[in-house]
């Protein structure tokens, strides 16, 4: 099966990236997939329940929530769908996605999605077909909009990730202000029905660094459960219609590790951390864990390495445990 899947992936790499993504999701619906047995040594306790392996799919790959169950068959320990917004968005005009060297993408999709109510209906259907925990990602520039999305998803996901860090959102300085984050926490706490995760940008922008760290502290102080670090890094990109986009993949890894380490120091175990950005291998997973992450998410690695990437990472983690003489991944996680 994997020979066929790898051949299809090589063909998709010849297409423009957004077309490859669209066609890849269609092929996934037609493929004969069966989730293999998990190595129990890779089972990790998280706010999502036990995940095995601690490798999830990051937001952005399934923007509509229609493909969760099929993506789950690729071996992910959990899946993040979205980001969705309160109302339907068409996104930016094309081209809005570009490859940059090997292992990197720049995207300015503009958060295209069908709107939260359609998204929620899709997720409810898909959750019945997958055993992996599902997280819904929501985005917005207004507290009421974000709270409206959260309430509309009640019962449609196991947790909700709040995306305040997309380069497609305007007014980053306002969104990451202490006042905005405090108001958001108050609104969400009044509606609370599931674990909440805040997705942060990398600590690469000097004008946002102190605000993001303060926001993380507020998030933890208000009893929220987790942080996802990091979103993409805004960079110029003349091949994209709007002239800039968010950089993901291998070049993002050092920013991710720095952010995870700094946030972990501030949190002092009050929130879990999900690391995302440049994770392509078992060694990358272990590095993220050593810096303070509980689990990781991938996106660009799937686009470049194909449907066998989770299986490859899982095999590498098992070998790492054998080499260290450890009985489980939990055993080598920092206390």
KEKE-3310 file (N, C-alpha, C; in steps of 0.2 Angstrom, whole numbers, plus 5000, padded with zeros to 4 digits):
npx = (5004:5010:5019:5012:5005:5016:5021:5010:5012:5024:5020:5011:5019:5024:5015:5007:5008:4995:4986:4991:4988:4974:4971:4977:4969:4958:4962:4965:4952:4949:4958:4963:4964:4970:4972:4986:4993:4997:5012:5012:5022:5023:5013:5005:5000:4989:4980:4970:4967:4973:4986:4993:5004:5012:5010:5002:4991:4993:4983:4976:4978:4966:4954:4940:4935:4931:4939:4944:4943:4949:4962:4966:4968:4981:4989:4990:4991:4982:4971:4970:4958:4953:4959:4943:4931:4919:4910:4908:4923:4932:4945:4962:4966:4972:4989:4992:5000:5016:5031:5046:5062:5069:5057:5050:5036:5027:5013:4998:4985:4973:4964:4953:4937:4922:4914:4909:4897:4894:4907:4906:4896:4902:4913:4906:4901:4912:4919:4913:4919:4932:4945:4955:4958:4950:4953:4947:4951:4950:4947:4949:4946:4940:4933:4920:4917:4926:4922:4909:4912:4917:4906:4898:4904:4901:4902:4907:4920:4935:4943:4947:4957:4963:4966:4976:4986:4988:4995:4986:4977:4972:4980:4989:4996:4985:4977:4986:4987:4987:4974:4965:4967:4964:4950:4946:4948:4939:4927:4927:4928:4916:4908:4913:4916:4925:4943:4954:4965:4979:4986:5001:5012:5029:5042:5049:5047:5051:5043:5031:5035:5036:5023:5016:5022:5017:5003:5003:5005:4994:4984:4987:4986:4972:4967:4967:4970:4981:4995:4999:5013:5023:5014:5015:5029:5029:5034:5042:5035:5036:5030:5017:5001:4997:5010:5016:5018:5015:5029:5032:5038:5055:5064:5058:5060:5070:5065:5053:5058:5065:5054:5045:5054:5055:5042:5039:5047:5040:5027:5029:5024:5010:5002:5000:5011:5010:5020:5024:5031:5043:5045:5051:5055:5059:5069:5067:5055:5059:5068:5059:5051:5061:5063:5052:5039:5024:5018:5018:5014:5012:5013:5019:5029:5021:5016:5028:5035:5025:5012:5017:5024:5021:5022:5035:5041:5036:5043:5056:5055:5053:5065:5073:5069:5073:5087:5090:5086:5073:5057:5045:5039:5035:5043:5055:5052:5054:5052)
npy = (4994:5006:5009:5012:5023:5032:5034:5041:5052:5057:5061:5071:5081:5087:5096:5112:5119:5121:5115:5102:5099:5100:5090:5079:5077:5073:5061:5054:5051:5041:5031:5015:5013:5007:5008:5005:4994:5002:5006:5003:5009:5021:5029:5043:5053:5066:5082:5079:5067:5050:5049:5041:5039:5053:5063:5074:5080:5096:5112:5118:5109:5101:5111:5111:5102:5090:5079:5072:5059:5051:5056:5053:5039:5039:5037:5047:5053:5062:5075:5091:5101:5114:5131:5138:5151:5163:5166:5161:5161:5166:5167:5173:5179:5168:5166:5158:5150:5144:5134:5134:5131:5115:5107:5118:5129:5143:5152:5161:5159:5165:5161:5152:5145:5136:5142:5142:5134:5125:5119:5113:5104:5095:5090:5084:5073:5067:5064:5052:5043:5041:5036:5044:5058:5073:5090:5106:5120:5138:5155:5172:5190:5197:5197:5193:5186:5175:5169:5166:5156:5146:5142:5138:5126:5117:5101:5096:5093:5087:5096:5114:5124:5140:5151:5165:5169:5169:5175:5180:5187:5203:5217:5212:5218:5223:5211:5203:5210:5213:5216:5212:5198:5195:5198:5189:5177:5178:5178:5165:5157:5158:5151:5138:5122:5112:5107:5121:5128:5139:5146:5152:5164:5163:5168:5178:5191:5206:5216:5210:5200:5202:5204:5192:5183:5188:5186:5172:5169:5175:5167:5155:5158:5160:5147:5140:5126:5123:5127:5130:5130:5133:5146:5151:5160:5177:5182:5190:5186:5186:5178:5175:5181:5192:5196:5193:5180:5166:5158:5140:5124:5117:5128:5135:5128:5131:5143:5138:5129:5138:5146:5136:5132:5145:5148:5136:5138:5149:5144:5134:5121:5123:5123:5112:5110:5110:5107:5114:5116:5114:5100:5085:5073:5059:5063:5076:5077:5072:5082:5093:5088:5088:5101:5105:5102:5092:5085:5084:5093:5091:5097:5103:5093:5082:5086:5087:5074:5064:5052:5042:5048:5049:5035:5033:5042:5037:5024:5029:5034:5023:5016:5025:5024:5010:5012:5020:5012:5013:5010:5017:5032:5041:5039:5045:5059:5076:5079)
npz = (5000:5004:4994:4983:4988:4991:4978:4972:4980:4975:4963:4966:4971:4959:4955:4957:4973:4981:4972:4973:4986:4987:4977:4984:4996:4990:4984:4996:5001:4992:4994:5000:5016:5032:5049:5057:5071:5086:5095:5111:5120:5116:5120:5127:5141:5140:5139:5130:5133:5132:5120:5105:5093:5101:5091:5082:5069:5062:5063:5048:5037:5035:5032:5032:5040:5035:5032:5043:5048:5038:5037:5050:5049:5044:5055:5065:5082:5086:5080:5072:5066:5055:5053:5058:5056:5062:5052:5034:5024:5010:5008:5003:4986:4973:4967:4983:4990:4992:4988:4997:4994:5000:5011:5017:5017:5011:5016:5012:5014:5019:5028:5022:5024:5028:5037:5054:5058:5047:5047:5061:5059:5050:5057:5068:5061:5056:5068:5073:5066:5069:5080:5085:5096:5092:5088:5087:5078:5080:5074:5075:5075:5085:5101:5104:5092:5092:5104:5100:5090:5097:5106:5096:5092:5102:5108:5096:5096:5104:5111:5110:5100:5100:5088:5088:5081:5067:5052:5044:5051:5056:5066:5076:5087:5095:5097:5105:5116:5134:5139:5129:5129:5143:5143:5133:5140:5150:5144:5137:5148:5154:5145:5146:5140:5136:5135:5133:5121:5118:5103:5099:5091:5084:5095:5088:5083:5088:5093:5097:5107:5121:5124:5120:5129:5141:5138:5138:5151:5157:5152:5158:5171:5172:5172:5160:5149:5139:5128:5111:5102:5088:5078:5060:5053:5048:5032:5018:5002:4985:4976:4980:4980:4989:4993:5004:5017:5028:5035:5036:5042:5040:5042:5052:5064:5074:5079:5085:5095:5103:5107:5114:5124:5131:5135:5142:5153:5159:5161:5171:5172:5173:5161:5147:5133:5116:5103:5087:5071:5060:5063:5058:5060:5071:5080:5080:5087:5099:5103:5104:5115:5125:5127:5133:5128:5127:5117:5099:5084:5066:5049:5037:5035:5032:5020:5012:5015:5013:5015:5024:5034:5048:5052:5050:5059:5071:5071:5072:5085:5093:5091:5097:5111:5113:5112:5123:5133:5138:5145:5141:5132:5141:5151:5148:5148:5153:5170)
capx = (5000:5014:5023:5007:5004:5022:5021:5005:5014:5029:5016:5008:5025:5025:5010:5008:5006:4988:4982:4993:4985:4967:4970:4979:4964:4953:4965:4964:4946:4948:4963:4961:4968:4969:4976:4990:4993:5001:5017:5010:5027:5023:5006:5007:4994:4988:4973:4966:4967:4980:4987:4998:5009:5011:5011:4996:4991:4992:4978:4977:4978:4959:4951:4933:4933:4928:4943:4947:4943:4953:4968:4967:4971:4988:4993:4991:4989:4977:4971:4968:4955:4952:4955:4937:4929:4912:4907:4912:4928:4935:4952:4965:4966:4978:4992:4993:5004:5022:5036:5053:5068:5066:5055:5047:5031:5025:5006:4994:4978:4968:4959:4947:4933:4915:4910:4909:4891:4895:4912:4904:4892:4907:4917:4902:4900:4919:4921:4910:4922:4939:4946:4959:4955:4950:4954:4945:4955:4945:4951:4945:4950:4936:4932:4913:4918:4930:4917:4903:4914:4918:4900:4895:4907:4900:4900:4909:4927:4937:4946:4947:4963:4962:4972:4976:4993:4988:4997:4980:4973:4975:4980:4992:4997:4979:4975:4990:4987:4984:4967:4961:4968:4960:4943:4944:4948:4933:4921:4927:4927:4909:4905:4918:4914:4931:4949:4956:4973:4980:4991:5005:5017:5035:5045:5054:5045:5053:5037:5026:5038:5034:5015:5015:5024:5012:4997:5003:5005:4987:4981:4988:4983:4965:4965:4966:4974:4987:4998:5002:5019:5021:5011:5020:5033:5028:5040:5040:5035:5033:5026:5011:4997:4997:5016:5019:5015:5018:5034:5032:5043:5062:5067:5054:5061:5074:5060:5049:5062:5066:5047:5043:5058:5054:5035:5039:5050:5035:5022:5030:5019:5003:4998:5003:5013:5010:5025:5023:5036:5049:5045:5051:5059:5059:5074:5064:5050:5062:5070:5053:5050:5066:5062:5046:5033:5021:5016:5019:5010:5015:5009:5024:5032:5016:5016:5035:5037:5020:5008:5021:5028:5019:5025:5043:5043:5035:5048:5062:5054:5054:5072:5076:5068:5077:5094:5090:5084:5067:5051:5040:5041:5033:5049:5061:5050:5056:5047)
capy = (5000:5012:5010:5016:5030:5036:5035:5046:5058:5060:5064:5077:5086:5090:5100:5118:5116:5121:5110:5096:5098:5098:5083:5074:5076:5069:5054:5051:5048:5035:5026:5009:5014:5004:5011:4999:4994:5006:5003:5006:5012:5028:5032:5049:5056:5073:5085:5076:5060:5047:5049:5036:5042:5060:5066:5076:5084:5103:5115:5120:5104:5100:5117:5111:5096:5084:5074:5070:5052:5048:5058:5049:5033:5039:5035:5052:5052:5067:5079:5098:5103:5121:5135:5140:5158:5163:5166:5159:5166:5163:5168:5177:5177:5164:5160:5160:5145:5143:5130:5138:5126:5109:5107:5124:5132:5150:5152:5167:5157:5170:5157:5150:5140:5136:5145:5137:5130:5120:5116:5109:5098:5091:5087:5079:5067:5064:5061:5046:5038:5041:5035:5049:5064:5079:5097:5111:5127:5143:5161:5178:5197:5200:5192:5190:5182:5169:5166:5163:5150:5141:5140:5134:5119:5113:5094:5094:5091:5086:5102:5119:5128:5147:5154:5172:5171:5168:5181:5183:5191:5210:5220:5208:5221:5223:5205:5200:5214:5210:5218:5208:5191:5194:5198:5183:5172:5179:5176:5158:5154:5158:5146:5133:5115:5108:5110:5126:5129:5145:5145:5158:5165:5162:5174:5181:5198:5210:5220:5206:5195:5203:5204:5185:5180:5190:5183:5165:5169:5176:5161:5150:5161:5159:5140:5137:5120:5121:5131:5127:5134:5140:5147:5152:5166:5181:5183:5192:5181:5189:5173:5175:5187:5198:5198:5190:5174:5163:5152:5134:5119:5116:5135:5137:5124:5135:5148:5134:5127:5144:5148:5131:5133:5151:5147:5131:5141:5154:5141:5130:5115:5125:5121:5108:5113:5106:5110:5113:5120:5110:5093:5081:5066:5057:5067:5083:5076:5071:5089:5097:5086:5090:5109:5106:5100:5086:5082:5089:5093:5092:5099:5103:5087:5078:5089:5085:5067:5060:5049:5037:5051:5047:5029:5034:5046:5032:5019:5032:5035:5016:5015:5029:5021:5005:5014:5022:5007:5015:5006:5021:5039:5045:5038:5050:5065:5079:5080)
capz = (5000:5005:4988:4979:4991:4989:4970:4972:4983:4971:4957:4968:4972:4953:4954:4961:4980:4983:4968:4976:4992:4985:4974:4989:5000:4986:4983:5002:5001:4988:4996:5005:5022:5038:5054:5060:5078:5089:5100:5118:5123:5114:5123:5132:5144:5138:5141:5125:5134:5130:5113:5103:5096:5103:5085:5079:5063:5064:5059:5041:5032:5034:5034:5032:5045:5031:5030:5049:5049:5033:5039:5056:5047:5043:5061:5069:5088:5087:5074:5073:5060:5054:5057:5056:5058:5063:5045:5029:5021:5003:5008:4998:4979:4971:4971:4990:4994:4988:4991:4998:4995:5003:5018:5019:5013:5013:5014:5014:5012:5021:5032:5019:5027:5026:5042:5060:5058:5043:5050:5066:5057:5047:5063:5071:5057:5056:5075:5074:5062:5071:5087:5088:5098:5087:5091:5082:5078:5078:5073:5074:5078:5090:5107:5103:5086:5095:5109:5096:5086:5103:5108:5090:5092:5108:5107:5090:5096:5111:5113:5105:5099:5098:5084:5087:5078:5060:5049:5040:5056:5057:5072:5081:5094:5099:5099:5110:5122:5140:5140:5125:5132:5149:5141:5130:5145:5154:5139:5136:5155:5155:5141:5146:5139:5134:5136:5128:5119:5114:5098:5099:5086:5087:5098:5083:5082:5095:5095:5100:5111:5128:5124:5119:5135:5146:5136:5140:5158:5159:5150:5163:5177:5171:5172:5154:5149:5135:5123:5105:5100:5086:5071:5055:5054:5043:5028:5011:4997:4979:4972:4983:4978:4993:4993:5010:5020:5034:5034:5040:5040:5043:5044:5058:5070:5079:5082:5089:5100:5108:5110:5118:5130:5135:5137:5147:5159:5162:5164:5177:5172:5173:5155:5143:5127:5110:5099:5080:5067:5058:5065:5052:5062:5078:5083:5081:5092:5106:5105:5107:5122:5130:5128:5137:5124:5129:5111:5093:5078:5060:5043:5031:5035:5028:5013:5009:5015:5011:5020:5028:5039:5055:5053:5050:5066:5076:5071:5075:5093:5096:5091:5102:5117:5114:5113:5130:5138:5142:5144:5138:5131:5147:5156:5147:5147:5159:5176)
cpx = (5004:5018:5018:5006:5010:5023:5016:5008:5020:5026:5014:5013:5026:5020:5011:5005:4999:4984:4984:4989:4977:4966:4972:4973:4959:4955:4964:4958:4945:4953:4960:4966:4966:4974:4980:4990:4998:5006:5015:5015:5027:5016:5008:5000:4994:4981:4968:4964:4973:4980:4993:4998:5008:5013:5004:4997:4989:4986:4980:4977:4971:4955:4943:4931:4930:4932:4947:4948:4948:4961:4970:4970:4978:4992:4993:4988:4983:4977:4968:4965:4954:4958:4948:4935:4921:4908:4911:4917:4931:4942:4955:4965:4972:4983:4993:4996:5010:5027:5042:5058:5065:5063:5052:5041:5030:5018:5003:4987:4972:4962:4952:4943:4926:4910:4909:4903:4892:4901:4911:4900:4897:4910:4912:4901:4907:4921:4919:4914:4930:4940:4951:4956:4956:4949:4951:4948:4950:4950:4946:4949:4946:4934:4925:4913:4921:4925:4911:4905:4915:4911:4897:4898:4906:4898:4903:4917:4929:4940:4946:4954:4961:4968:4971:4982:4993:4991:4991:4976:4976:4975:4983:4993:4991:4977:4979:4991:4984:4977:4963:4961:4964:4952:4941:4944:4941:4927:4921:4926:4920:4905:4909:4915:4919:4937:4951:4963:4974:4986:4995:5010:5024:5038:5050:5053:5046:5047:5031:5029:5035:5026:5013:5016:5019:5005:4997:5003:4998:4983:4981:4985:4975:4962:4964:4972:4980:4989:5000:5007:5023:5017:5017:5023:5031:5034:5038:5040:5032:5029:5019:5007:4997:5004:5020:5015:5018:5023:5033:5037:5050:5065:5064:5056:5065:5069:5055:5052:5063:5059:5045:5047:5056:5047:5035:5042:5044:5030:5023:5025:5012:4999:5003:5005:5013:5015:5024:5028:5042:5050:5045:5053:5057:5064:5071:5059:5053:5065:5065:5051:5055:5066:5056:5039:5030:5019:5018:5014:5014:5011:5014:5027:5028:5016:5023:5036:5032:5017:5011:5025:5027:5022:5032:5045:5042:5040:5054:5061:5055:5061:5076:5075:5072:5084:5095:5088:5078:5061:5045:5043:5040:5039:5054:5058:5052:5050:5046)
cpy = (5006:5014:5014:5023:5034:5038:5041:5053:5061:5064:5071:5083:5089:5096:5107:5116:5116:5116:5103:5094:5096:5091:5078:5072:5072:5061:5050:5048:5041:5029:5021:5010:5010:5006:5005:4999:4999:5003:5007:5010:5020:5032:5037:5052:5064:5076:5082:5069:5056:5047:5044:5036:5049:5064:5068:5080:5091:5106:5117:5115:5102:5106:5117:5106:5090:5078:5071:5063:5048:5050:5054:5042:5033:5038:5041:5050:5056:5071:5086:5100:5111:5125:5138:5147:5158:5163:5164:5164:5162:5163:5172:5175:5173:5168:5163:5155:5144:5138:5135:5133:5119:5109:5113:5126:5139:5150:5159:5165:5162:5166:5155:5144:5141:5140:5140:5133:5124:5115:5111:5103:5093:5087:5082:5072:5063:5061:5054:5040:5037:5040:5040:5055:5069:5086:5102:5118:5132:5150:5167:5184:5200:5195:5189:5185:5175:5165:5162:5157:5145:5138:5136:5127:5115:5106:5091:5092:5090:5091:5107:5123:5135:5150:5161:5174:5170:5175:5184:5187:5198:5212:5215:5211:5221:5216:5202:5205:5211:5210:5213:5200:5190:5194:5192:5177:5172:5176:5168:5154:5153:5153:5139:5126:5110:5111:5116:5127:5135:5144:5152:5158:5164:5169:5177:5188:5202:5214:5216:5201:5196:5202:5196:5182:5182:5187:5175:5165:5170:5170:5156:5152:5160:5152:5137:5131:5119:5127:5127:5132:5131:5140:5149:5159:5171:5183:5186:5186:5184:5184:5173:5182:5193:5200:5196:5184:5172:5157:5147:5130:5120:5123:5137:5134:5128:5140:5144:5132:5132:5146:5143:5132:5139:5150:5142:5134:5146:5150:5137:5124:5117:5123:5116:5112:5108:5110:5109:5118:5116:5103:5088:5074:5065:5061:5074:5082:5076:5078:5093:5095:5088:5097:5110:5104:5093:5082:5087:5088:5094:5094:5099:5097:5082:5080:5087:5078:5062:5056:5044:5041:5050:5040:5029:5037:5041:5027:5022:5033:5028:5014:5019:5026:5015:5007:5016:5017:5009:5011:5010:5028:5043:5045:5043:5057:5069:5080:5087)
cpz = (5000:4999:4984:4982:4990:4982:4969:4974:4979:4965:4960:4969:4965:4952:4959:4968:4982:4979:4971:4982:4991:4982:4979:4994:4996:4985:4990:5003:4997:4990:5001:5011:5028:5043:5057:5068:5081:5094:5106:5121:5121:5116:5128:5134:5142:5140:5136:5127:5132:5122:5111:5096:5098:5097:5082:5072:5065:5060:5052:5036:5030:5037:5035:5038:5041:5030:5037:5049:5044:5035:5046:5054:5045:5049:5066:5076:5090:5081:5076:5066:5060:5052:5054:5059:5059:5057:5040:5026:5015:5004:5003:4991:4978:4967:4978:4994:4989:4992:4992:4999:4997:5010:5021:5014:5016:5011:5016:5011:5014:5025:5028:5023:5026:5031:5048:5060:5054:5045:5056:5064:5054:5052:5066:5068:5057:5063:5076:5070:5064:5078:5090:5090:5093:5091:5085:5083:5076:5078:5073:5077:5083:5095:5106:5097:5088:5099:5105:5092:5092:5105:5102:5089:5097:5106:5100:5090:5103:5114:5108:5105:5097:5095:5084:5084:5071:5057:5045:5045:5056:5064:5078:5087:5098:5102:5105:5116:5128:5141:5135:5127:5138:5147:5137:5135:5149:5150:5138:5143:5156:5151:5141:5145:5138:5136:5131:5127:5115:5110:5098:5093:5089:5090:5094:5082:5088:5097:5098:5106:5118:5129:5124:5126:5141:5144:5139:5148:5161:5157:5155:5169:5177:5171:5166:5153:5145:5130:5117:5102:5094:5079:5066:5056:5048:5039:5021:5007:4990:4975:4974:4981:4982:4995:5000:5012:5026:5033:5039:5038:5043:5046:5051:5065:5075:5083:5087:5095:5106:5111:5115:5125:5134:5138:5143:5154:5163:5165:5170:5177:5173:5167:5151:5137:5122:5105:5091:5076:5066:5061:5059:5054:5069:5083:5085:5086:5099:5108:5107:5114:5127:5131:5132:5134:5127:5123:5105:5088:5072:5054:5037:5030:5031:5021:5009:5009:5014:5017:5025:5034:5046:5057:5054:5057:5071:5077:5074:5083:5096:5096:5096:5109:5118:5115:5120:5135:5142:5140:5140:5136:5137:5151:5154:5146:5154:5164:5178)
residu = (UNK:UNK:UNK:UNK:UNK:UNK:UNK:UNK:UNK:UNK:UNK:UNK:UNK:UNK:UNK:UNK:UNK:UNK:UNK:UNK:UNK:UNK:UNK:UNK:UNK:UNK:UNK:UNK:UNK:UNK:UNK:UNK:UNK:UNK:UNK:UNK:UNK:UNK:UNK:UNK:UNK:UNK:UNK:UNK:UNK:UNK:UNK:UNK:UNK:UNK:UNK:UNK:UNK:UNK:UNK:UNK:UNK:UNK:UNK:UNK:UNK:UNK:UNK:UNK:UNK:UNK:UNK:UNK:UNK:UNK:UNK:UNK:UNK:UNK:UNK:UNK:UNK:UNK:UNK:UNK:UNK:UNK:UNK:UNK:UNK:UNK:UNK:UNK:UNK:UNK:UNK:UNK:UNK:UNK:UNK:UNK:UNK:UNK:UNK:UNK:UNK:UNK:UNK:UNK:UNK:UNK:UNK:UNK:UNK:UNK:UNK:UNK:UNK:UNK:UNK:UNK:UNK:UNK:UNK:UNK:UNK:UNK:UNK:UNK:UNK:UNK:UNK:UNK:UNK:UNK:UNK:UNK:UNK:UNK:UNK:UNK:UNK:UNK:UNK:UNK:UNK:UNK:UNK:UNK:UNK:UNK:UNK:UNK:UNK:UNK:UNK:UNK:UNK:UNK:UNK:UNK:UNK:UNK:UNK:UNK:UNK:UNK:UNK:UNK:UNK:UNK:UNK:UNK:UNK:UNK:UNK:UNK:UNK:UNK:UNK:UNK:UNK:UNK:UNK:UNK:UNK:UNK:UNK:UNK:UNK:UNK:UNK:UNK:UNK:UNK:UNK:UNK:UNK:UNK:UNK:UNK:UNK:UNK:UNK:UNK:UNK:UNK:UNK:UNK:UNK:UNK:UNK:UNK:UNK:UNK:UNK:UNK:UNK:UNK:UNK:UNK:UNK:UNK:UNK:UNK:UNK:UNK:UNK:UNK:UNK:UNK:UNK:UNK:UNK:UNK:UNK:UNK:UNK:UNK:UNK:UNK:UNK:UNK:UNK:UNK:UNK:UNK:UNK:UNK:UNK:UNK:UNK:UNK:UNK:UNK:UNK:UNK:UNK:UNK:UNK:UNK:UNK:UNK:UNK:UNK:UNK:UNK:UNK:UNK:UNK:UNK:UNK:UNK:UNK:UNK:UNK:UNK:UNK:UNK:UNK:UNK:UNK:UNK:UNK:UNK:UNK:UNK:UNK:UNK:UNK:UNK:UNK:UNK:UNK:UNK:UNK:UNK:UNK:UNK:UNK:UNK:UNK:UNK:UNK:UNK:UNK:UNK:UNK:UNK:UNK:UNK:UNK:UNK:UNK:UNK:UNK:UNK:UNK:UNK:UNK:UNK:UNK:UNK:UNK:UNK:UNK:UNK:UNK:UNK:UNK:UNK:UNK:UNK:UNK:UNK:UNK:UNK:UNK:UNK:UNK)
# end
